[in-house]
Amino acid sequence: DCGAAVGGDLWLCDVCTLKDRGLKDPPACVLCPVVGGAMKRTSDWRWAHMVCASWVPEVGFGGADVVETIEGVQYVSKARLGLTCSICRQPYGAPIQCAGGRQCMVAFHPLCARNAGLPMVALREVKEEAAPPESAGLPQKEEGQQGQDNEGLQLLPEGAGQQQQ
């Protein structure tokens, strides 16, 4: 029983609703090797953790208001599928990579990182051409600073970011 609460209301993931119908063992997540946890069906009738779907860039949820099926699993790149998780050491699923810069390309499954006690934070950078004018009173990108087209992840040292939790 994942026992997830959303907005103060008890919410059951798809696997928990099937336990009432006799499901004994949780299905395998197509994105990571972790067993158990809140899962939803994918659009191609497989299963994935909601946490995995939230962090893997090619994957998302259909019906944003009601978090229906997990979509985009078929679009996960072959390069990502070929990565080995640096935590569980399994070449399975769709590990994500650290966005700490070109010097760090560590691959890991989001749930492996969470289970290892490593906090994660989403990094968002504004592309230089999309930056607001200086008159907006917002900090500007320094010369030479590179932007990213997508959001990334960064593993933080143990204890860092605990005030955000």
KOLTI-999929 format. One record per atom (N, C-alpha, C, CB): residue number from 1; residue in one letter; atom name; x, y, z. Coordinates in steps of 0.05 Angstrom, whole numbers. Glycine has a CB too. Example, Ala and Ser with C-alpha at 12.3 -4.5 7.8 and 13.67 -1.06 7.14 Angstrom:
% residues 2
i / aa / at / east / north / up
1 / A / N / 264 / -114 / 156
1 / A / CA / 246 / -90 / 156
1 / A / C / 264 / -66 / 156
1 / A / CB / 226 / -89 / 181
2 / S / N / 257 / -45 / 142
2 / S / CA / 273 / -21 / 143
2 / S / C / 258 / 1 / 157
2 / S / CB / 282 / -12 / 114
This chain:
% residues 165
i / aa / at / east / north / up
1 / D / N / 17 / -24 / 0
1 / D / CA / 0 / 0 / 0
1 / D / C / 18 / 25 / 0
1 / D / CB / -19 / 0 / 25
2 / C / N / 17 / 40 / -21
2 / C / CA / 34 / 64 / -23
2 / C / C / 23 / 86 / -4
2 / C / CB / 35 / 74 / -52
3 / G / N / -2 / 86 / 2
3 / G / CA / -14 / 105 / 21
3 / G / C / -8 / 134 / 15
3 / G / CB / -4 / 99 / 48
4 / A / N / -6 / 141 / -10
4 / A / CA / 0 / 168 / -18
4 / A / C / -24 / 187 / -11
4 / A / CB / 6 / 170 / -48
5 / A / N / -17 / 210 / -2
5 / A / CA / -38 / 231 / 3
5 / A / C / -33 / 254 / -16
5 / A / CB / -37 / 240 / 33
6 / V / N / -54 / 262 / -30
6 / V / CA / -52 / 285 / -48
6 / V / C / -71 / 306 / -39
6 / V / CB / -58 / 276 / -78
7 / G / N / -60 / 330 / -33
7 / G / CA / -78 / 352 / -24
7 / G / C / -93 / 345 / 1
7 / G / CB / -97 / 359 / -46
8 / G / N / -82 / 329 / 18
8 / G / CA / -95 / 322 / 43
8 / G / C / -115 / 299 / 41
8 / G / CB / -109 / 346 / 54
9 / D / N / -121 / 291 / 16
9 / D / CA / -140 / 268 / 12
9 / D / C / -124 / 243 / 7
9 / D / CB / -158 / 274 / -12
10 / L / N / -135 / 220 / 16
10 / L / CA / -122 / 195 / 11
10 / L / C / -125 / 189 / -19
10 / L / CB / -135 / 172 / 28
11 / W / N / -104 / 181 / -31
11 / W / CA / -104 / 175 / -60
11 / W / C / -90 / 148 / -63
11 / W / CB / -89 / 197 / -76
12 / L / N / -101 / 131 / -80
12 / L / CA / -89 / 105 / -85
12 / L / C / -78 / 104 / -113
12 / L / CB / -110 / 83 / -81
13 / C / N / -54 / 94 / -116
13 / C / CA / -42 / 91 / -142
13 / C / C / -56 / 68 / -156
13 / C / CB / -11 / 87 / -141
14 / D / N / -50 / 64 / -182
14 / D / CA / -63 / 43 / -197
14 / D / C / -57 / 15 / -186
14 / D / CB / -53 / 44 / -226
15 / V / N / -33 / 11 / -176
15 / V / CA / -27 / -16 / -165
15 / V / C / -43 / -21 / -140
15 / V / CB / 4 / -17 / -158
16 / C / N / -46 / -1 / -122
16 / C / CA / -62 / -5 / -98
16 / C / C / -91 / -10 / -104
16 / C / CB / -59 / 20 / -80
17 / T / N / -102 / 2 / -124
17 / T / CA / -130 / -4 / -132
17 / T / C / -133 / -32 / -142
17 / T / CB / -140 / 16 / -153
18 / L / N / -112 / -43 / -154
18 / L / CA / -113 / -71 / -163
18 / L / C / -109 / -92 / -141
18 / L / CB / -92 / -75 / -185
19 / K / N / -97 / -83 / -119
19 / K / CA / -94 / -102 / -96
19 / K / C / -121 / -111 / -86
19 / K / CB / -78 / -88 / -73
20 / D / N / -141 / -93 / -87
20 / D / CA / -168 / -101 / -79
20 / D / C / -180 / -122 / -98
20 / D / CB / -186 / -76 / -79
21 / R / N / -169 / -125 / -121
21 / R / CA / -178 / -145 / -141
21 / R / C / -160 / -169 / -142
21 / R / CB / -179 / -132 / -169
22 / G / N / -142 / -172 / -122
22 / G / CA / -126 / -196 / -120
22 / G / C / -97 / -194 / -129
22 / G / CB / -139 / -217 / -135
23 / L / N / -87 / -171 / -137
23 / L / CA / -59 / -169 / -145
23 / L / C / -42 / -174 / -120
23 / L / CB / -53 / -140 / -157
24 / K / N / -23 / -193 / -122
24 / K / CA / -7 / -200 / -99
24 / K / C / 20 / -185 / -99
24 / K / CB / -2 / -230 / -98
25 / D / N / 33 / -184 / -122
25 / D / CA / 59 / -172 / -124
25 / D / C / 58 / -148 / -142
25 / D / CB / 80 / -192 / -135
26 / P / N / 73 / -127 / -134
26 / P / CA / 73 / -103 / -151
26 / P / C / 87 / -108 / -177
26 / P / CB / 87 / -79 / -137
27 / P / N / 78 / -96 / -199
27 / P / CA / 91 / -100 / -225
27 / P / C / 118 / -86 / -226
27 / P / CB / 73 / -90 / -248
28 / A / N / 134 / -94 / -246
28 / A / CA / 160 / -81 / -249
28 / A / C / 157 / -54 / -262
28 / A / CB / 179 / -99 / -266
29 / C / N / 173 / -35 / -253
29 / C / CA / 173 / -8 / -265
29 / C / C / 191 / -10 / -291
29 / C / CB / 185 / 14 / -245
30 / V / N / 181 / 1 / -312
30 / V / CA / 196 / 1 / -337
30 / V / C / 220 / 20 / -337
30 / V / CB / 177 / 8 / -361
31 / L / N / 220 / 39 / -318
31 / L / CA / 241 / 60 / -317
31 / L / C / 262 / 55 / -296
31 / L / CB / 228 / 86 / -312
32 / C / N / 257 / 37 / -277
32 / C / CA / 278 / 31 / -256
32 / C / C / 273 / 4 / -244
32 / C / CB / 277 / 53 / -234
33 / P / N / 293 / -7 / -229
33 / P / CA / 290 / -34 / -218
33 / P / C / 278 / -35 / -190
33 / P / CB / 317 / -47 / -216
34 / V / N / 270 / -12 / -178
34 / V / CA / 259 / -10 / -151
34 / V / C / 231 / -23 / -151
34 / V / CB / 258 / 19 / -141
35 / V / N / 227 / -40 / -131
35 / V / CA / 201 / -54 / -128
35 / V / C / 184 / -39 / -108
35 / V / CB / 205 / -84 / -120
36 / G / N / 158 / -36 / -114
36 / G / CA / 140 / -22 / -96
36 / G / C / 139 / 8 / -101
36 / G / CB / 147 / -28 / -67
37 / G / N / 121 / 21 / -87
37 / G / CA / 119 / 50 / -90
37 / G / C / 95 / 57 / -108
37 / G / CB / 144 / 62 / -102
38 / A / N / 88 / 83 / -108
38 / A / CA / 65 / 92 / -123
38 / A / C / 70 / 90 / -153
38 / A / CB / 58 / 122 / -116
39 / M / N / 52 / 75 / -167
39 / M / CA / 56 / 70 / -195
39 / M / C / 30 / 76 / -211
39 / M / CB / 65 / 41 / -200
40 / K / N / 34 / 81 / -237
40 / K / CA / 12 / 85 / -255
40 / K / C / 18 / 68 / -280
40 / K / CB / 8 / 115 / -262
41 / R / N / -3 / 63 / -295
41 / R / CA / 1 / 49 / -321
41 / R / C / 13 / 68 / -341
41 / R / CB / -26 / 38 / -331
42 / T / N / 28 / 57 / -359
42 / T / CA / 39 / 74 / -381
42 / T / C / 19 / 71 / -404
42 / T / CB / 68 / 64 / -389
43 / S / N / 22 / 89 / -424
43 / S / CA / 4 / 89 / -447
43 / S / C / 8 / 63 / -464
43 / S / CB / 9 / 113 / -464
44 / D / N / 30 / 49 / -460
44 / D / CA / 34 / 24 / -475
44 / D / C / 29 / 0 / -456
44 / D / CB / 62 / 23 / -487
45 / W / N / 14 / 3 / -435
45 / W / CA / 5 / -18 / -417
45 / W / C / 26 / -31 / -401
45 / W / CB / -9 / -39 / -433
46 / R / N / 48 / -16 / -395
46 / R / CA / 68 / -25 / -376
46 / R / C / 63 / -9 / -351
46 / R / CB / 97 / -22 / -388
47 / W / N / 82 / -10 / -333
47 / W / CA / 80 / 5 / -307
47 / W / C / 104 / 22 / -302
47 / W / CB / 76 / -15 / -284
48 / A / N / 101 / 44 / -288
48 / A / CA / 123 / 61 / -281
48 / A / C / 116 / 75 / -254
48 / A / CB / 130 / 82 / -303
49 / H / N / 137 / 80 / -239
49 / H / CA / 133 / 96 / -214
49 / H / C / 126 / 125 / -222
49 / H / CB / 159 / 95 / -197
50 / M / N / 110 / 138 / -207
50 / M / CA / 104 / 166 / -211
50 / M / C / 128 / 183 / -208
50 / M / CB / 81 / 175 / -192
51 / V / N / 146 / 176 / -189
51 / V / CA / 170 / 191 / -185
51 / V / C / 188 / 189 / -210
51 / V / CB / 186 / 181 / -160
52 / C / N / 191 / 165 / -221
52 / C / CA / 207 / 162 / -245
52 / C / C / 196 / 179 / -268
52 / C / CB / 208 / 132 / -253
53 / A / N / 170 / 178 / -272
53 / A / CA / 157 / 193 / -293
53 / A / C / 161 / 223 / -289
53 / A / CB / 127 / 186 / -295
54 / S / N / 163 / 232 / -265
54 / S / CA / 167 / 260 / -259
54 / S / C / 195 / 270 / -266
54 / S / CB / 162 / 266 / -230
55 / W / N / 215 / 252 / -265
55 / W / CA / 243 / 260 / -268
55 / W / C / 255 / 253 / -295
55 / W / CB / 259 / 248 / -247
56 / V / N / 245 / 233 / -309
56 / V / CA / 256 / 225 / -335
56 / V / C / 246 / 245 / -356
56 / V / CB / 249 / 195 / -343
57 / P / N / 263 / 260 / -369
57 / P / CA / 255 / 282 / -387
57 / P / C / 236 / 274 / -409
57 / P / CB / 279 / 294 / -399
58 / E / N / 239 / 251 / -421
58 / E / CA / 221 / 243 / -443
58 / E / C / 193 / 234 / -435
58 / E / CB / 235 / 222 / -459
59 / V / N / 189 / 231 / -409
59 / V / CA / 165 / 219 / -399
59 / V / C / 148 / 240 / -384
59 / V / CB / 171 / 196 / -380
60 / G / N / 122 / 237 / -384
60 / G / CA / 104 / 255 / -370
60 / G / C / 77 / 242 / -365
60 / G / CB / 101 / 281 / -385
61 / F / N / 58 / 258 / -355
61 / F / CA / 32 / 248 / -348
61 / F / C / 11 / 258 / -368
61 / F / CB / 24 / 257 / -320
62 / G / N / -7 / 241 / -376
62 / G / CA / -30 / 249 / -392
62 / G / C / -51 / 260 / -374
62 / G / CB / -40 / 226 / -410
63 / G / N / -64 / 281 / -382
63 / G / CA / -85 / 293 / -365
63 / G / C / -73 / 306 / -340
63 / G / CB / -106 / 272 / -357
64 / A / N / -60 / 329 / -343
64 / A / CA / -45 / 342 / -322
64 / A / C / -62 / 346 / -296
64 / A / CB / -35 / 368 / -331
65 / D / N / -88 / 351 / -299
65 / D / CA / -104 / 356 / -275
65 / D / C / -110 / 331 / -259
65 / D / CB / -130 / 369 / -283
66 / V / N / -112 / 308 / -272
66 / V / CA / -119 / 284 / -259
66 / V / C / -97 / 263 / -258
66 / V / CB / -144 / 272 / -272
67 / V / N / -74 / 269 / -269
67 / V / CA / -51 / 251 / -270
67 / V / C / -59 / 223 / -278
67 / V / CB / -37 / 250 / -242
68 / E / N / -68 / 221 / -303
68 / E / CA / -77 / 196 / -314
68 / E / C / -53 / 178 / -321
68 / E / CB / -95 / 199 / -338
69 / T / N / -52 / 168 / -345
69 / T / CA / -30 / 150 / -352
69 / T / C / -4 / 164 / -355
69 / T / CB / -37 / 136 / -378
70 / I / N / 17 / 148 / -354
70 / I / CA / 44 / 158 / -358
70 / I / C / 50 / 155 / -388
70 / I / CB / 65 / 143 / -341
71 / E / N / 58 / 177 / -400
71 / E / CA / 62 / 177 / -429
71 / E / C / 91 / 183 / -436
71 / E / CB / 44 / 197 / -443
72 / G / N / 99 / 174 / -460
72 / G / CA / 126 / 181 / -470
72 / G / C / 147 / 160 / -465
72 / G / CB / 135 / 206 / -459
73 / V / N / 141 / 138 / -452
73 / V / CA / 161 / 118 / -447
73 / V / C / 174 / 108 / -472
73 / V / CB / 148 / 94 / -432
74 / Q / N / 158 / 106 / -494
74 / Q / CA / 169 / 97 / -519
74 / Q / C / 189 / 117 / -531
74 / Q / CB / 147 / 91 / -539
75 / Y / N / 190 / 141 / -521
75 / Y / CA / 208 / 162 / -532
75 / Y / C / 234 / 164 / -516
75 / Y / CB / 194 / 188 / -532
76 / V / N / 237 / 148 / -496
76 / V / CA / 262 / 149 / -480
76 / V / C / 285 / 142 / -499
76 / V / CB / 261 / 130 / -455
77 / S / N / 305 / 158 / -500
77 / S / CA / 328 / 154 / -519
77 / S / C / 343 / 129 / -513
77 / S / CB / 347 / 178 / -517
78 / K / N / 354 / 117 / -535
78 / K / CA / 370 / 93 / -533
78 / K / C / 395 / 99 / -516
78 / K / CB / 379 / 83 / -561
79 / A / N / 405 / 123 / -517
79 / A / CA / 428 / 130 / -501
79 / A / C / 422 / 128 / -471
79 / A / CB / 438 / 159 / -508
80 / R / N / 398 / 138 / -463
80 / R / CA / 390 / 137 / -435
80 / R / C / 385 / 108 / -427
80 / R / CB / 364 / 153 / -431
81 / L / N / 373 / 92 / -445
81 / L / CA / 368 / 64 / -438
81 / L / C / 393 / 48 / -435
81 / L / CB / 350 / 51 / -460
82 / G / N / 415 / 58 / -447
82 / G / CA / 441 / 45 / -445
82 / G / C / 458 / 52 / -421
82 / G / CB / 457 / 50 / -469
83 / L / N / 448 / 71 / -404
83 / L / CA / 463 / 80 / -381
83 / L / C / 460 / 60 / -358
83 / L / CB / 453 / 107 / -371
84 / T / N / 481 / 59 / -341
84 / T / CA / 480 / 42 / -317
84 / T / C / 478 / 60 / -293
84 / T / CB / 506 / 24 / -315
85 / C / N / 461 / 54 / -275
85 / C / CA / 457 / 70 / -250
85 / C / C / 482 / 67 / -233
85 / C / CB / 432 / 60 / -234
86 / S / N / 492 / 90 / -224
86 / S / CA / 517 / 90 / -207
86 / S / C / 511 / 81 / -179
86 / S / CB / 529 / 118 / -207
87 / I / N / 485 / 79 / -171
87 / I / CA / 478 / 71 / -144
87 / I / C / 472 / 42 / -142
87 / I / CB / 454 / 88 / -134
88 / C / N / 454 / 32 / -159
88 / C / CA / 446 / 3 / -158
88 / C / C / 464 / -14 / -176
88 / C / CB / 417 / 0 / -165
89 / R / N / 478 / -1 / -195
89 / R / CA / 496 / -14 / -214
89 / R / C / 482 / -31 / -234
89 / R / CB / 517 / -30 / -199
90 / Q / N / 456 / -26 / -238
90 / Q / CA / 441 / -42 / -257
90 / Q / C / 436 / -26 / -283
90 / Q / CB / 413 / -50 / -245
91 / P / N / 442 / -39 / -306
91 / P / CA / 438 / -26 / -332
91 / P / C / 409 / -30 / -341
91 / P / CB / 458 / -36 / -353
92 / Y / N / 390 / -21 / -325
92 / Y / CA / 362 / -26 / -330
92 / Y / C / 346 / 0 / -329
92 / Y / CB / 350 / -46 / -309
93 / G / N / 326 / 2 / -345
93 / G / CA / 308 / 25 / -343
93 / G / C / 320 / 50 / -357
93 / G / CB / 302 / 31 / -315
94 / A / N / 313 / 73 / -345
94 / A / CA / 321 / 99 / -357
94 / A / C / 333 / 117 / -336
94 / A / CB / 296 / 112 / -369
95 / P / N / 359 / 112 / -329
95 / P / CA / 372 / 130 / -310
95 / P / C / 374 / 158 / -321
95 / P / CB / 400 / 119 / -304
96 / I / N / 373 / 177 / -303
96 / I / CA / 377 / 205 / -310
96 / I / C / 406 / 212 / -304
96 / I / CB / 357 / 224 / -295
97 / Q / N / 415 / 236 / -312
97 / Q / CA / 442 / 244 / -307
97 / Q / C / 444 / 270 / -292
97 / Q / CB / 457 / 246 / -334
98 / C / N / 465 / 273 / -277
98 / C / CA / 470 / 298 / -262
98 / C / C / 473 / 321 / -282
98 / C / CB / 495 / 295 / -244
99 / A / N / 462 / 344 / -274
99 / A / CA / 465 / 368 / -291
99 / A / C / 483 / 388 / -278
99 / A / CB / 437 / 380 / -296
100 / G / N / 502 / 377 / -262
100 / G / CA / 521 / 395 / -248
100 / G / C / 542 / 407 / -266
100 / G / CB / 534 / 379 / -227
101 / G / N / 540 / 403 / -292
101 / G / CA / 559 / 414 / -310
101 / G / C / 571 / 393 / -327
101 / G / CB / 580 / 431 / -296
102 / R / N / 588 / 401 / -345
102 / R / CA / 601 / 382 / -363
102 / R / C / 620 / 363 / -348
102 / R / CB / 617 / 396 / -384
103 / Q / N / 629 / 371 / -325
103 / Q / CA / 647 / 355 / -309
103 / Q / C / 633 / 331 / -295
103 / Q / CB / 661 / 371 / -289
104 / C / N / 607 / 331 / -294
104 / C / CA / 593 / 310 / -280
104 / C / C / 570 / 298 / -297
104 / C / CB / 581 / 320 / -253
105 / M / N / 572 / 274 / -304
105 / M / CA / 551 / 260 / -320
105 / M / C / 542 / 235 / -306
105 / M / CB / 562 / 254 / -349
106 / V / N / 543 / 235 / -280
106 / V / CA / 535 / 212 / -264
106 / V / C / 506 / 204 / -271
106 / V / CB / 538 / 217 / -234
107 / A / N / 502 / 178 / -276
107 / A / CA / 475 / 168 / -282
107 / A / C / 463 / 154 / -258
107 / A / CB / 476 / 148 / -307
108 / F / N / 437 / 157 / -253
108 / F / CA / 424 / 145 / -230
108 / F / C / 394 / 144 / -235
108 / F / CB / 431 / 160 / -204
109 / H / N / 381 / 124 / -223
109 / H / CA / 352 / 123 / -223
109 / H / C / 342 / 142 / -201
109 / H / CB / 342 / 94 / -218
110 / P / N / 321 / 158 / -206
110 / P / CA / 311 / 176 / -185
110 / P / C / 305 / 162 / -159
110 / P / CB / 287 / 190 / -195
111 / L / N / 292 / 139 / -159
111 / L / CA / 286 / 125 / -134
111 / L / C / 310 / 113 / -121
111 / L / CB / 265 / 103 / -139
112 / C / N / 330 / 106 / -136
112 / C / CA / 355 / 96 / -124
112 / C / C / 368 / 119 / -108
112 / C / CB / 375 / 85 / -146
113 / A / N / 369 / 143 / -120
113 / A / CA / 380 / 166 / -107
113 / A / C / 364 / 173 / -82
113 / A / CB / 380 / 191 / -126
114 / R / N / 338 / 173 / -84
114 / R / CA / 322 / 179 / -60
114 / R / C / 326 / 158 / -38
114 / R / CB / 292 / 180 / -68
115 / N / N / 326 / 132 / -46
115 / N / CA / 330 / 111 / -26
115 / N / C / 357 / 111 / -14
115 / N / CB / 325 / 84 / -39
116 / A / N / 377 / 123 / -28
116 / A / CA / 404 / 125 / -17
116 / A / C / 407 / 151 / 0
116 / A / CB / 425 / 126 / -40
117 / G / N / 385 / 166 / 3
117 / G / CA / 386 / 190 / 19
117 / G / C / 398 / 214 / 6
117 / G / CB / 400 / 185 / 45
118 / L / N / 400 / 214 / -21
118 / L / CA / 412 / 236 / -35
118 / L / C / 390 / 255 / -44
118 / L / CB / 428 / 226 / -60
119 / P / N / 390 / 280 / -34
119 / P / CA / 370 / 299 / -43
119 / P / C / 375 / 307 / -72
119 / P / CB / 369 / 324 / -25
120 / M / N / 353 / 312 / -87
120 / M / CA / 355 / 321 / -114
120 / M / C / 341 / 347 / -117
120 / M / CB / 344 / 300 / -134
121 / V / N / 350 / 364 / -135
121 / V / CA / 337 / 389 / -140
121 / V / C / 336 / 394 / -170
121 / V / CB / 353 / 413 / -125
122 / A / N / 314 / 404 / -180
122 / A / CA / 312 / 410 / -208
122 / A / C / 325 / 437 / -213
122 / A / CB / 282 / 410 / -218
123 / L / N / 342 / 438 / -233
123 / L / CA / 355 / 463 / -241
123 / L / C / 342 / 474 / -266
123 / L / CB / 385 / 459 / -246
124 / R / N / 335 / 500 / -265
124 / R / CA / 324 / 512 / -289
124 / R / C / 340 / 537 / -295
124 / R / CB / 293 / 520 / -284
125 / E / N / 349 / 539 / -320
125 / E / CA / 364 / 562 / -329
125 / E / C / 349 / 575 / -352
125 / E / CB / 392 / 555 / -337
126 / V / N / 349 / 601 / -352
126 / V / CA / 335 / 616 / -373
126 / V / C / 355 / 618 / -397
126 / V / CB / 326 / 644 / -364
127 / K / N / 345 / 611 / -421
127 / K / CA / 363 / 614 / -444
127 / K / C / 369 / 643 / -448
127 / K / CB / 349 / 602 / -470
128 / E / N / 394 / 649 / -457
128 / E / CA / 403 / 676 / -459
128 / E / C / 385 / 694 / -476
128 / E / CB / 431 / 677 / -470
129 / E / N / 376 / 683 / -499
129 / E / CA / 359 / 699 / -516
129 / E / C / 331 / 704 / -504
129 / E / CB / 356 / 686 / -543
130 / A / N / 324 / 689 / -484
130 / A / CA / 298 / 692 / -471
130 / A / C / 299 / 709 / -446
130 / A / CB / 285 / 665 / -465
131 / A / N / 323 / 718 / -439
131 / A / CA / 326 / 733 / -414
131 / A / C / 311 / 760 / -416
131 / A / CB / 356 / 738 / -408
132 / P / N / 299 / 768 / -393
132 / P / CA / 285 / 794 / -394
132 / P / C / 304 / 817 / -396
132 / P / CB / 268 / 797 / -368
133 / P / N / 295 / 840 / -405
133 / P / CA / 313 / 863 / -407
133 / P / C / 323 / 872 / -380
133 / P / CB / 299 / 887 / -421
134 / E / N / 346 / 884 / -379
134 / E / CA / 358 / 892 / -354
134 / E / C / 340 / 911 / -338
134 / E / CB / 385 / 906 / -359
135 / S / N / 323 / 925 / -352
135 / S / CA / 305 / 944 / -339
135 / S / C / 284 / 930 / -322
135 / S / CB / 291 / 962 / -359
136 / A / N / 281 / 903 / -325
136 / A / CA / 262 / 888 / -310
136 / A / C / 270 / 885 / -281
136 / A / CB / 257 / 861 / -322
137 / G / N / 295 / 892 / -275
137 / G / CA / 305 / 890 / -247
137 / G / C / 312 / 862 / -239
137 / G / CB / 284 / 901 / -229
138 / L / N / 315 / 843 / -258
138 / L / CA / 322 / 816 / -252
138 / L / C / 351 / 812 / -258
138 / L / CB / 305 / 796 / -267
139 / P / N / 365 / 793 / -243
139 / P / CA / 393 / 788 / -249
139 / P / C / 396 / 778 / -278
139 / P / CB / 405 / 768 / -229
140 / Q / N / 417 / 787 / -291
140 / Q / CA / 423 / 779 / -318
140 / Q / C / 444 / 758 / -318
140 / Q / CB / 432 / 803 / -335
141 / K / N / 445 / 742 / -339
141 / K / CA / 465 / 722 / -342
141 / K / C / 492 / 735 / -346
141 / K / CB / 459 / 703 / -366
142 / E / N / 512 / 725 / -333
142 / E / CA / 539 / 736 / -337
142 / E / C / 550 / 726 / -363
142 / E / CB / 558 / 728 / -314
143 / E / N / 568 / 742 / -375
143 / E / CA / 580 / 735 / -400
143 / E / C / 594 / 709 / -398
143 / E / CB / 600 / 757 / -409
144 / G / N / 590 / 691 / -418
144 / G / CA / 602 / 665 / -418
144 / G / C / 586 / 644 / -404
144 / G / CB / 629 / 667 / -405
145 / Q / N / 565 / 651 / -389
145 / Q / CA / 548 / 631 / -376
145 / Q / C / 531 / 617 / -396
145 / Q / CB / 531 / 644 / -354
146 / Q / N / 530 / 590 / -395
146 / Q / CA / 515 / 575 / -414
146 / Q / C / 487 / 569 / -404
146 / Q / CB / 530 / 549 / -421
147 / G / N / 468 / 570 / -421
147 / G / CA / 440 / 562 / -414
147 / G / C / 435 / 533 / -423
147 / G / CB / 420 / 581 / -427
148 / Q / N / 414 / 522 / -413
148 / Q / CA / 405 / 495 / -421
148 / Q / C / 377 / 497 / -432
148 / Q / CB / 407 / 476 / -397
149 / D / N / 372 / 481 / -452
149 / D / CA / 345 / 480 / -463
149 / D / C / 325 / 465 / -445
149 / D / CB / 345 / 468 / -490
150 / N / N / 335 / 447 / -429
150 / N / CA / 317 / 432 / -412
150 / N / C / 326 / 434 / -383
150 / N / CB / 315 / 403 / -421
151 / E / N / 308 / 425 / -366
151 / E / CA / 316 / 426 / -338
151 / E / C / 333 / 401 / -332
151 / E / CB / 291 / 426 / -319
152 / G / N / 350 / 403 / -312
152 / G / CA / 367 / 382 / -305
152 / G / C / 366 / 375 / -276
152 / G / CB / 396 / 388 / -313
153 / L / N / 382 / 357 / -267
153 / L / CA / 382 / 348 / -240
153 / L / C / 410 / 350 / -229
153 / L / CB / 371 / 319 / -237
154 / Q / N / 412 / 353 / -203
154 / Q / CA / 438 / 353 / -191
154 / Q / C / 436 / 338 / -165
154 / Q / CB / 449 / 382 / -187
155 / L / N / 455 / 320 / -160
155 / L / CA / 457 / 307 / -134
155 / L / C / 471 / 326 / -116
155 / L / CB / 471 / 279 / -136
156 / L / N / 460 / 330 / -93
156 / L / CA / 473 / 347 / -73
156 / L / C / 486 / 331 / -52
156 / L / CB / 452 / 366 / -60
157 / P / N / 507 / 342 / -39
157 / P / CA / 520 / 327 / -18
157 / P / C / 500 / 322 / 5
157 / P / CB / 545 / 343 / -7
158 / E / N / 505 / 300 / 20
158 / E / CA / 487 / 293 / 41
158 / E / C / 484 / 317 / 61
158 / E / CB / 497 / 268 / 56
159 / G / N / 460 / 323 / 68
159 / G / CA / 454 / 345 / 86
159 / G / C / 448 / 371 / 72
159 / G / CB / 478 / 349 / 104
160 / A / N / 456 / 374 / 47
160 / A / CA / 450 / 398 / 33
160 / A / C / 421 / 398 / 25
160 / A / CB / 468 / 401 / 8
161 / G / N / 409 / 421 / 26
161 / G / CA / 381 / 424 / 18
161 / G / C / 361 / 413 / 38
161 / G / CB / 378 / 410 / -8
162 / Q / N / 370 / 405 / 61
162 / Q / CA / 351 / 394 / 80
162 / Q / C / 331 / 415 / 90
162 / Q / CB / 365 / 382 / 104
163 / Q / N / 338 / 440 / 90
163 / Q / CA / 319 / 460 / 99
163 / Q / C / 297 / 463 / 79
163 / Q / CB / 334 / 487 / 102
164 / Q / N / 300 / 453 / 54
164 / Q / CA / 279 / 455 / 34
164 / Q / C / 259 / 433 / 37
164 / Q / CB / 291 / 454 / 6
165 / Q / N / 265 / 412 / 51
165 / Q / CA / 247 / 389 / 53
165 / Q / C / 225 / 393 / 73
165 / Q / CB / 262 / 364 / 61
